[in-house]
Amino acid sequence: MTGWDEEALAVLRAAASAGDGRAGLEVLRGRSLVPVLQHAGDVLVAALAQGAPGAGPHASACLAELDGRGLPGDAELAAELAAALYDPRPRPDLADVPVDPGALAAALEDAPAGGGAHVLDLLRGDVLEAGELDGEPAFDAGDAAYDPGRWLVVPPRPTTGAGFPGEADGTFAREERRRGRARRWLAEHGGRPVPRTL
């Protein structure tokens, strides 16, 4: 079995971000899904939707691993994979948000340079510093100009350094945990990350 290196992970990241199931499936072939379940699940949902040959067995294996691992974000991604596989389990009623979970994870963990918070544009998927949006509607839910269907405040949260079972490479493990936490946070606010469409 071929291992994961930075080049292969970069291809997987790009495929997940673009919703390119075929490219993602190709880089997954012959590699363990365990270190990259959060990215793998995203590309496999896309691969199933695109009818990529061989996607079903990989998706079933990914679903089983997510169900068994149970880290933040795994249940949410498992629900998406199960729906793509026509598994009858319940799927939460969440709105599609065209955001990269990696960008959302960075916003959740890092305060903007000037303090404050980031905001997520729920329509475009952009993660921006609130201070960058001069002239945009207010982000205070008490303000009459606030549009909860367009903006979501992303306050930075402290991270924990907990270990990641079954994965020795710290870089991959951190990225996996961050992506899962971002997916869970978005689900708690009524959304699911989907690739941007051009």
C-alpha positions as CSV (number, residue, x, y, z in Angstrom):
1,M,0.0,0.0,0.0
2,T,1.4,3.4,-1.0
3,G,1.8,6.0,1.8
4,W,0.6,9.5,2.1
5,D,3.1,12.3,1.4
6,E,2.7,16.1,1.0
7,E,2.3,15.8,-2.8
8,A,-0.5,13.2,-2.6
9,L,-2.2,15.1,0.2
10,A,-2.1,18.3,-1.9
11,V,-3.8,16.5,-4.8
12,L,-6.5,15.2,-2.4
13,R,-7.0,18.7,-0.9
14,A,-7.4,20.2,-4.3
15,A,-9.9,17.5,-5.4
16,A,-11.9,18.0,-2.2
17,S,-12.0,21.7,-2.6
18,A,-13.0,21.5,-6.3
19,G,-15.5,18.6,-5.8
20,D,-13.4,16.6,-8.3
21,G,-14.4,13.1,-7.3
22,R,-12.5,11.4,-10.1
23,A,-9.2,13.0,-9.3
24,G,-9.8,12.4,-5.6
25,L,-10.6,8.8,-6.1
26,E,-7.5,8.3,-8.2
27,V,-5.2,9.6,-5.4
28,L,-7.1,7.4,-2.8
29,R,-6.5,4.2,-4.8
30,G,-3.9,2.0,-3.0
31,R,-3.6,4.3,0.0
32,S,-5.1,4.0,3.5
33,L,-8.2,6.1,4.1
34,V,-7.6,6.4,7.8
35,P,-5.2,9.4,7.9
36,V,-7.4,11.4,5.6
37,L,-11.0,10.4,6.3
38,Q,-12.4,14.0,6.3
39,H,-10.9,14.8,2.8
40,A,-11.6,11.3,1.5
41,G,-15.3,11.5,2.5
42,D,-15.7,14.7,0.6
43,V,-14.2,13.4,-2.6
44,L,-16.0,10.1,-2.4
45,V,-19.4,11.9,-2.1
46,A,-18.5,13.8,-5.2
47,A,-17.2,10.6,-6.9
48,L,-20.5,8.8,-6.3
49,A,-22.5,11.8,-7.6
50,Q,-20.3,11.9,-10.7
51,G,-20.6,8.1,-11.3
52,A,-16.9,7.5,-11.0
53,P,-16.1,3.7,-11.5
54,G,-15.0,2.1,-8.3
55,A,-16.3,4.8,-6.0
56,G,-18.8,2.6,-4.1
57,P,-16.3,0.2,-2.3
58,H,-14.1,3.1,-1.3
59,A,-17.1,5.1,0.0
60,S,-18.4,2.1,1.9
61,A,-14.9,1.6,3.5
62,C,-14.7,5.3,4.4
63,L,-18.2,5.2,5.9
64,A,-17.2,2.3,8.1
65,E,-14.1,4.0,9.3
66,L,-15.9,7.3,10.1
67,D,-18.6,5.3,12.0
68,G,-15.9,3.5,14.0
69,R,-13.8,6.5,14.7
70,G,-16.4,9.0,16.0
71,L,-14.3,12.2,16.2
72,P,-15.9,15.6,15.8
73,G,-17.3,16.0,12.2
74,D,-17.2,12.3,11.5
75,A,-20.9,11.7,12.1
76,E,-21.8,14.7,9.9
77,L,-19.6,13.4,7.0
78,A,-20.8,9.9,7.5
79,A,-24.4,11.1,7.1
80,E,-23.4,12.7,3.7
81,L,-21.6,9.5,2.6
82,A,-24.5,7.3,3.7
83,A,-27.0,9.5,1.7
84,A,-24.7,9.2,-1.4
85,L,-24.7,5.4,-0.9
86,Y,-28.5,5.3,-0.5
87,D,-28.1,4.2,3.1
88,P,-31.5,4.7,4.8
89,R,-30.0,6.3,7.9
90,P,-31.4,9.8,8.8
91,R,-29.6,12.8,7.3
92,P,-29.7,16.1,9.1
93,D,-31.6,18.9,7.3
94,L,-28.7,21.3,6.6
95,A,-28.2,24.1,4.1
96,D,-25.4,23.8,1.5
97,V,-22.6,26.3,2.1
98,P,-19.9,26.5,-0.5
99,V,-17.0,26.8,1.9
100,D,-13.7,24.9,2.2
101,P,-13.7,23.3,5.7
102,G,-9.9,24.1,5.8
103,A,-10.5,27.8,5.5
104,L,-13.3,27.7,8.0
105,A,-11.1,25.7,10.4
106,A,-8.4,28.4,10.2
107,A,-10.9,31.1,11.0
108,L,-12.2,29.1,14.0
109,E,-8.7,28.8,15.4
110,D,-7.2,32.2,14.6
111,A,-8.4,35.7,15.7
112,P,-8.0,38.4,13.0
113,A,-5.0,40.7,13.4
114,G,-7.1,43.5,14.7
115,G,-9.1,41.3,17.1
116,G,-12.7,40.6,16.6
117,A,-14.0,37.7,14.5
118,H,-14.3,36.3,11.1
119,V,-17.5,36.1,9.2
120,L,-18.7,33.4,6.7
121,D,-20.6,34.5,3.7
122,L,-23.1,31.7,3.5
123,L,-24.0,32.4,-0.2
124,R,-20.4,32.7,-1.6
125,G,-18.5,30.6,1.0
126,D,-15.9,33.4,1.6
127,V,-14.4,33.5,5.1
128,L,-13.4,37.1,5.8
129,E,-12.4,39.4,8.7
130,A,-15.4,41.3,9.8
131,G,-13.4,44.5,9.7
132,E,-12.8,44.0,5.9
133,L,-16.4,44.5,5.1
134,D,-17.0,48.3,5.2
135,G,-20.4,49.1,4.0
136,E,-21.8,45.6,4.4
137,P,-24.8,44.9,6.6
138,A,-24.2,44.7,10.4
139,F,-23.3,41.4,12.0
140,D,-25.1,42.1,15.2
141,A,-28.3,39.9,15.3
142,G,-30.1,42.8,17.1
143,D,-29.5,45.2,14.2
144,A,-32.4,45.5,11.7
145,A,-29.8,45.4,8.8
146,Y,-28.5,42.0,9.9
147,D,-29.2,39.2,7.4
148,P,-28.9,35.8,9.1
149,G,-29.3,34.1,5.7
150,R,-26.2,35.7,4.4
151,W,-23.6,36.1,7.2
152,L,-22.5,33.9,10.0
153,V,-20.0,35.2,12.7
154,V,-17.1,32.8,13.2
155,P,-15.6,33.6,16.6
156,P,-12.1,32.1,17.2
157,R,-12.1,29.2,19.6
158,P,-9.2,27.8,21.5
159,T,-7.8,24.5,20.2
160,T,-6.8,21.5,22.2
161,G,-3.7,19.4,21.6
162,A,-5.4,16.0,22.0
163,G,-3.8,13.1,20.3
164,F,-5.3,11.5,17.3
165,P,-5.8,7.7,17.5
166,G,-4.1,5.5,14.9
167,E,-2.1,8.2,13.1
168,A,1.6,8.9,13.8
169,D,2.0,11.9,11.4
170,G,1.2,15.0,13.4
171,T,0.6,17.2,10.4
172,F,-2.0,15.0,8.8
173,A,-3.6,14.4,12.2
174,R,-3.9,18.1,13.0
175,E,-5.4,18.8,9.6
176,E,-7.9,16.0,10.0
177,R,-9.0,17.1,13.4
178,R,-9.3,20.8,12.3
179,R,-11.4,19.9,9.3
180,G,-13.7,17.7,11.4
181,R,-14.2,20.4,14.0
182,A,-15.1,22.9,11.3
183,R,-17.6,20.5,9.8
184,R,-19.2,19.9,13.2
185,W,-19.3,23.7,14.0
186,L,-21.0,24.4,10.7
187,A,-23.5,21.7,11.2
188,E,-24.3,23.1,14.6
189,H,-25.1,26.4,12.8
190,G,-27.3,24.7,10.2
191,G,-24.9,24.2,7.3
192,R,-22.9,21.6,5.5
193,P,-19.8,22.4,3.4
194,V,-20.0,21.7,-0.3
195,P,-17.6,22.5,-3.1
196,R,-17.9,25.8,-4.9
197,T,-19.3,25.7,-8.4
198,L,-18.1,28.0,-11.0
